Amino acid sequence: MVGKEYIFYGILMFLVVVSLGFGSAFVLNGTVYDVNGNALNNTNVSIQIRGNQWSDLGRNITTTNENGWFELNVSGQISDGYMYQLSLVHRNSTTNEVDWVSQSLPTIPLSPFLNLVGNNYYLVEAATMNITVVNRTGQMTSSYATQVKDTSLGYPVECSSSGLSYICYVPKDKNYSVMIYPSQCSGPNCEHFVPVSFNWNNFSSSSSYNFGRSSYNHTTKTVHKMFNITESFAWVSGYVQNSSGAEFAGWTTLTVVPLLLEPGNMIFMQYGKLPFNISSWRGDGFSDNYNLTSGWFNITLPYSSAENVNYLLFVAGKKGGNFYGSYRNLTMGSEIIDLNFSMYGLLGSENNITMSDSSGGQLNISTAQQTFNLVNTTNASLSQTSAHIETKVDYSLFGAREITFMNDVNPSGSASFSVPLINITGIKEINIYSKSYAPKKLVSRSVAQIVANSNITLKAFQPGEADSGQNIAITSLNITVYKSNSTCDVANPSAGCILRSFVPSSMQNMESNMMPIIFGGGKLSLRISFSGISVHYMNVDFMASGPPDAAFDNALDNSSTSGSAFGAAMKFGSQGPKVYDFILVAMPYIEGNSTNTGLNESAPINMSIPILYDEDWNVIWNASTNGTSTSALAGNYSYYSSRQSEWSLISPTVCINSQSSQNTSSPCFIDNSSNKIWVRIPHFSGTSPTISGSVAVATGAGSSSSSSSSSSSSGTTSSTIYSYDEKDFSLYSSVNKILGKNDKIKIKINNESHSVTISSLTNTSTSIEVSSTTQTANLSIGGIKKFDVNADGYYDLQVTLNAITNSRADVTISYLHELIAITTPATTENVAVLTNSEIKSDEETTPGIDMSLYVFILIGIIIIVAIYFLIRTFYSKGLNSKVNVLG
């Protein structure tokens, strides 16, 4: 997997902005907690160092003290050319069993590794995998190689050898796959056998049990898997037929291509092919046989009678100048297997499949494959681009099963990849990961759509306006990382849920802020706020992928407000992979009161999502024409079938007033205090949430909020006071309101009353006044200002001007407790970082930005640079050197 390794190293090199001159040692320190925040003493902290060709350069180890603190002097092989992997393991002081462990962390270069200095680590409940292997004589052997993967990730987890056992301490709430390969050695003591696999997804079992020679211990959460690598050979024979079952004879070429089926039904096209003519390994002149006249074949496949060996067989044939193909999945279990194939036409054009030959050399198999081209936004073909692609097809009705083909695009040539696809059904899903572009997901492509357009457009890591394509400054985004749990994954979580909140000043600044949190572990949620809109990703699996991008309007469309009816809608889309549980989307609205005509908050409000889009914003489902049946939706678009019950929101549902009650049955919550409607949405490509209700018409007098008069140079104007002083403001975390001139928000900090008032407004800026001790500031759109309201040397408030629409300011007021630096350079970075007990900040005035157009925000840029190296990176470590061992 040369291409995927290129992605991995290329991105990490991008992270290293300035190469530092490292000495012979450095110090890594931090604090270790369990998932509940309790300090873990005597935790084993180790750093594995690897050099060229993945060589083992040693391990540095220390333990935490009674406060969970550790300080590890890392010495030996220190260089940015080496790779470093951190592991944290805690044992129960009574039983000595491993009870807490860090999440499975990747191996990374030194420069980004140093971002972990001073970090906090939250360990999760641990489980143990104990792997042993016996050979054909029944003796335990160490002549094998092991690859253990978290099935939601793509790289091997950290394990270690212990005598003849292979021990892995892993997070208990994940599923794992194990593959055993022959070790790469020579001589009479080497074991030669077919690779075997094992899937484990039962750490949740409430009882202990045995399976074959293996066992699971519920008390210690340990699975002991004993592999038996006794190898046998099986004859596989049958006929290739047409789709009606009749003989399909008179072939020009005919070849069965055996593909090793990895756990998760994944096939790596470059490295998963077995050699041609394995029958020759039987000796005595044996050979695979093909009868081109009758379509009969007879081949040999190796298998283990004691273990699962799974193949996907692809038959490639040519007849009458046309290419045909068929797939069958095969679990080996006997020495004679009869298997017939129904042949179908193949998509694409002639494109050989290269196999190694059992006697040495290579053989090109003539067939057709569908080629997909990666292009940029101007439809120009990409080159010098590396990418990893996973193409999922469902052939369960055509002799096989749901399969995922994996391909790597090598940066040395054109950016394209080819897959042998039958022409009866299209593809279910394609996920694309690249070092230079945002992750991309395509779903439900029919044969006709593939034939019409086989180009796939990748977009760069840069937010931009949808209509104009102009870039948007990263500094206009506000990023908050929360703990992910039932109390924090709500519209308005408490300040105690925040792990870090900041406004990025650059891509490198995002990386430095996000990476320590991700490596620190625990369940995390990500919220992006921009121009009054917030998108909250619940329980993001940052290790599996960069988070999906998002495309949405920059404001709620109130154009249908007329008479007594209120209607509003906002497009929202997500084009990345499934790495979160659900999304909360905040849509701001104009409240109807004495001074504004808008939504009547006291009347019933309904929400529905009647329109679904593909990733290019083409309508694929419209309730007005396609109906509201979720089973019909799932039947036409299988991508939506796994969350079918949650798509009941295609039909109107009443918005509730309690954020704690918002769930899949009540997906709409109206937050009257901040004039936002929060919609809970499962994973999707594109939607258009629609709000309907009644209109409250401005009367000039009377309001649900308290009103008063204030004088100005032009006379007396009405002002609205929003009171948030019933409890201390530190419990709110933040408040967002749409304010007119002279409108005021009242708050209480440490039992002292304060207020924030809009004193003047233009189309691009506003003046604010913070009292009791009066302080003033001018803000442009996107600007931020911090205030110390009680002269104690700490900032207490942060005021952000998100947007100005219809002479009203969209303002967010956030609680702070941030030490004011003795000296504050005028142009330093604008970032507020909250990490448990320590808070860091600098200050800067953020430039304004025109928000009049719809905004296309690629949220993937927020942390893609920081975590992309975590994206299924290390398939290559197991597959490049191991899958082709039979050749």
Order of alpha helices (4+ residues) and beta strands (2+ residues): alpha-beta-beta-beta-beta-beta-beta-beta-alpha-beta-beta-beta-beta-beta-beta-beta-beta-beta-beta-beta-beta-beta-beta-beta-beta-beta-beta-beta-beta-beta-beta-beta-beta-beta-beta-beta-beta-alpha-beta-beta-beta-beta-alpha-beta-beta-beta-beta-beta-beta-beta-beta-beta-beta-alpha-alpha-beta-beta-beta-beta-beta-beta-beta-beta-beta-beta-beta-beta-beta-beta-beta-beta-beta-beta-alpha-alpha
